[in-house]
């Protein structure tokens, strides 16, 4: 039986003025050694004011865990009552209730559920929005996330031979300001700029030293894409290189990334010097779809990104040697729109 912590998280009476309704989140334990992870689903960018039928499709896919990668609601406010109301709208959706009733859920945030478009460390309400986020997603009062400078955390699945580590980064709480404007950001080589902040970097270094066969890093903004003027790690190339170096120094094998934010889906691949290829599967399509996608020289499998409502999936086949990892983007009718399989041996030094 899947390990779950059923957390009562939200009451809608005050926020929506309707009949009192209890909402529950299936929040997995941080360590799940009895569960062999074979299917993970994820996505981002769901507007709480719109219907979200893709959540029914995700529930029917029956993943071992579903990861919200950010922009899980569109709050965009410094009024915390308004932000709570946006979460309440998501909680009231029958498709969300079905997903959370049947599927363990983990989550990190991006800018719109953090509270402000493209915001970073100087967003003044971040500690309040952090509490709202953690309360909504069923984080226990004793959770280490409550005392960290941000919402970063990790989860483990499987025994020693099937160990999967899922790392959820926080790309908002400590992220330095961007150069440029909303019409186009420019890369900064300022060594004082940071994506994660010193404490999160130190935590990540330690996490990558922990035993695991596969390591999945969820980043709300894209990690492997070229610079295109939009938000991405490419705006801080020294921080991107620091990530590569952190993986090298830990000799951490089996690492790849999940990301969201951009309102389409794609698979990107970079091969840094003295490191195995790094993949980044982007899924951003619960409700919002971009009609003018950015260029990306690192995009593979498809010429153009997937611009329909969709979710991303990771399927792990432990029964073959070598173990295989399949990256998928799946549309609203359950149809696979992108598929790429690699051997786990490819993600080794």
Secondary structure by P-SEA (a helix, b strand, c coil): cccccccccccccccccccbbbbbbbccccccccccccbbbcccccccccccaaaaaaaaacccbbbbcccccccccccaaaaaaaaaaaaacaaaaaaaacbbbbbcccccccccccccccccaaaaaaaaaaaaaccccccccccccccccccccccccbbbbbbbbbcccccccccccccbbbbbcccccccccaaaaaaaaaaaaccccbbbbbbcccccccccccccccccaaaaaaaaaaaaaacccccccccccccccbbbbbbcccccbbbbbbbccccccccbbbbbccccccccccccccccbbbbbcccccbbbbbbcccccccccbbbbbbcccccc
